[in-house]
Amino acid sequence: MRNLLLLPDAGRQPDSLTGLVNALPGEITPWLVNLTGQSLDGQLRTVESMLDKHELRDVDVIAFGTGAAVAVRLAARQPHRIGRLVLVSPLLHADEKRVAAARRALKVLPGFLLRRRGVDKQEALARLEEDPAAELAGVRAPTLVLADAATRGQAERTLAGLSDGELRDIGDATGPWWENDPSRLVAELNR
């Protein structure tokens, strides 16, 4: 029986992957984790804690969108735990112009306005400096990158950073296609 860790896109609850869980073959045990509202480091700690608690080793990981950042960091830092990595429409590479604009805006915005919304200004600035793609070179697990039309450029950049990767174009799929058609994702995994 294979263990499969599913990492949803930022802001998505684990139950958004219920259709996929139901479409998986019976010999796969899915593991879901809630990563909403946490920093990248917090998300990684949550995943590592869950893996430790259940004594999971040699886990396959499927990560969606921004969940790819957690998967890549986990695979690079704990290669002994990851059997196979699947990045679905990965979003690892920031648009530098947008990051620079966000950095400028944060610097001039008074901290008390952010605190009212539960955001620490220094932590937000530090998050802008994180580069999840920097860890791609440390990933040793065979990695499948699935790209739709909207994420093709991101997927190609991700693939370029991997030592053992394969890119598959999902073609006309858009948005969270894996939620709308989970059997299509399962078919791609079995190819």
Phi, psi and omega per residue, in radians:
M1 nan 2.275 3.138
R2 -1.648 2.452 3.023
N3 -1.642 2.343 -3.103
L4 -2.249 2.019 3.097
L5 -1.606 2.222 -3.134
L6 -1.928 2.131 -3.121
L7 -1.991 1.878 -3.091
P8 -1.260 2.883 3.063
D9 -1.126 2.728 -3.141
A10 -0.934 2.375 3.101
G11 1.395 -0.093 3.140
R12 -1.664 2.377 3.089
Q13 -1.384 2.672 3.116
P14 -0.976 -0.541 -3.111
D15 -1.187 -0.174 3.043
S16 -1.170 -0.252 -3.125
L17 -1.789 0.230 -3.117
T18 -1.023 -0.739 3.121
G19 -1.035 -0.724 3.118
L20 -1.160 -0.781 3.128
V21 -0.992 -0.765 -3.140
N22 -1.190 -0.440 -3.120
A23 -1.519 -0.183 -3.106
L24 -1.253 2.574 3.070
P25 -1.097 2.711 -3.074
G26 -1.098 -0.398 -3.122
E27 -1.414 0.029 3.121
I28 -1.868 2.295 3.060
T29 -1.797 1.935 -3.137
P30 -1.431 2.510 3.062
W31 -2.179 2.194 -3.138
L32 -2.018 2.546 3.136
V33 -2.421 2.464 3.137
N34 -1.578 2.058 -3.101
L35 -1.969 0.120 -3.065
T36 -1.146 2.488 3.040
G37 1.299 0.297 -3.126
Q38 -2.074 2.686 3.010
S39 -1.221 2.968 3.110
L40 -1.038 -0.747 3.096
D41 -1.121 -0.707 3.105
G42 -1.111 -0.701 3.102
Q43 -1.105 -0.755 3.125
L44 -1.090 -0.769 3.113
R45 -1.066 -0.697 3.124
T46 -1.086 -0.786 3.137
V47 -1.131 -0.823 -3.141
E48 -1.062 -0.704 3.119
S49 -1.089 -0.757 3.121
M50 -1.123 -0.757 3.117
L51 -1.100 -0.731 3.111
D52 -1.125 -0.816 -3.097
K53 -0.996 -0.695 -3.098
H54 -1.708 0.110 3.112
E55 0.895 0.838 -3.112
L56 -1.586 2.251 3.069
R57 -2.276 2.792 3.116
D58 0.889 0.973 -3.106
V59 -1.686 2.413 2.954
D60 -1.505 2.542 -3.079
V61 -2.227 2.274 2.977
I62 -2.030 2.153 -3.128
A63 -2.137 2.455 -3.064
F64 -1.992 2.312 3.064
G65 0.952 -2.118 -3.117
T66 -1.264 -0.265 3.042
G67 -1.072 -0.329 3.104
A68 -1.072 -0.535 3.137
A69 -1.090 -0.717 3.123
V70 -1.200 -0.761 -3.123
A71 -1.080 -0.765 -3.129
V72 -1.138 -0.773 3.131
R73 -1.101 -0.737 3.107
L74 -1.100 -0.812 -3.115
A75 -1.122 -0.619 -3.136
A76 -1.306 -0.628 -3.054
R77 -1.575 -0.397 -3.138
Q78 -2.371 1.130 -3.061
P79 -1.070 -0.465 3.137
H80 -1.174 -0.280 -3.097
R81 -1.623 -0.334 -2.965
I82 -1.850 2.130 3.089
G83 -1.487 -0.875 -3.111
R84 -2.550 2.537 -3.133
L85 -2.100 2.311 3.065
V86 -2.184 2.103 3.128
L87 -1.912 1.984 -3.072
V88 -1.762 2.038 -3.105
S89 0.829 0.960 -3.032
P90 -1.139 2.478 3.076
L91 -2.151 1.493 -3.098
L92 -1.921 -0.393 -3.001
H93 -1.845 2.104 -3.122
A94 -1.415 2.601 3.005
D95 -1.363 1.951 -3.023
E96 -1.042 -0.596 3.117
K97 -1.147 -0.712 3.126
R98 -1.210 -0.676 3.115
V99 -1.109 -0.762 3.130
A100 -1.099 -0.724 3.113
A101 -1.126 -0.740 3.115
A102 -1.132 -0.689 3.120
R103 -1.081 -0.812 3.130
R104 -1.072 -0.758 -3.129
A105 -1.122 -0.756 3.133
L106 -1.111 -0.651 -3.099
K107 -1.139 -0.588 -3.116
V108 -1.608 -0.262 -3.137
L109 -1.316 2.244 3.124
P110 -1.087 2.379 -3.100
G111 -1.035 -0.594 -3.099
F112 -1.120 -0.534 3.103
L113 -1.169 -0.663 3.112
L114 -1.241 -0.721 3.141
R115 -1.021 -0.603 3.107
R116 -1.052 -0.480 3.131
R117 -1.721 0.149 3.100
G118 1.369 0.395 -3.120
V119 -1.980 2.254 3.049
D120 -1.536 2.146 -3.060
K121 -1.036 -0.804 -3.112
Q122 -1.145 -0.666 3.105
E123 -1.156 -0.708 3.119
A124 -1.108 -0.729 3.089
L125 -1.120 -0.697 3.124
A126 -1.123 -0.652 3.118
R127 -1.099 -0.595 3.121
L128 -1.143 -0.414 -3.134
E129 -1.495 -0.232 3.134
E130 -1.198 2.449 3.084
D131 -2.244 1.593 -3.107
P132 -1.046 -0.490 -3.124
A133 -1.192 -0.349 -3.134
A134 -1.089 -0.396 -3.105
E135 -1.516 -0.080 -3.122
L136 -0.991 -0.664 -3.104
A137 -1.096 -0.417 -3.140
G138 -1.524 -0.065 -3.122
V139 -1.392 2.142 3.139
R140 -1.880 -0.274 -3.123
A141 -1.223 2.503 3.010
P142 -1.012 2.317 -3.011
T143 -2.206 2.245 3.036
L144 -1.814 2.210 3.114
V145 -1.952 2.091 3.123
L146 -1.842 2.176 -3.063
A147 -2.119 2.385 2.960
D148 -1.720 3.140 -3.073
A149 -1.029 -0.662 -3.078
A150 -1.292 -0.438 -3.051
T151 -1.977 0.224 -3.096
R152 -1.013 -0.807 -3.138
G153 -1.090 -0.768 3.087
Q154 -1.055 -0.771 -3.113
A155 -1.110 -0.710 3.121
E156 -1.123 -0.722 3.088
R157 -1.128 -0.675 3.107
T158 -1.102 -0.834 -3.129
L159 -1.038 -0.670 -3.131
A160 -1.086 -0.451 -3.131
G161 -1.540 -0.136 -3.068
L162 -1.655 2.563 3.085
S163 -1.494 -0.453 -3.100
D164 -2.444 1.433 -3.077
G165 -2.360 2.735 3.084
E166 -2.341 2.385 3.119
L167 -1.888 2.302 3.030
R168 -2.174 2.294 3.127
D169 -1.547 2.192 3.141
I170 -1.514 -0.043 3.021
G171 1.256 -2.013 -2.993
D172 -1.398 -0.015 -3.121
A173 -1.178 2.516 3.087
T174 -2.499 2.819 3.119
G175 1.056 -2.709 3.138
P176 -1.391 1.164 -3.067
W177 -1.029 -0.505 -3.135
W178 -1.197 -0.417 3.068
E179 -1.427 -0.666 -3.125
N180 -1.322 -0.519 -3.100
D181 -2.485 1.225 -3.079
P182 -1.074 -0.495 3.130
S183 -1.130 -0.498 3.102
R184 -1.152 -0.721 3.087
L185 -1.137 -0.788 3.129
V186 -1.045 -0.695 3.098
A187 -1.097 -0.704 3.115
E188 -1.137 -0.642 3.138
L189 -1.180 -0.525 -3.106
N190 -1.584 -0.054 3.124
R191 -1.251 nan nan
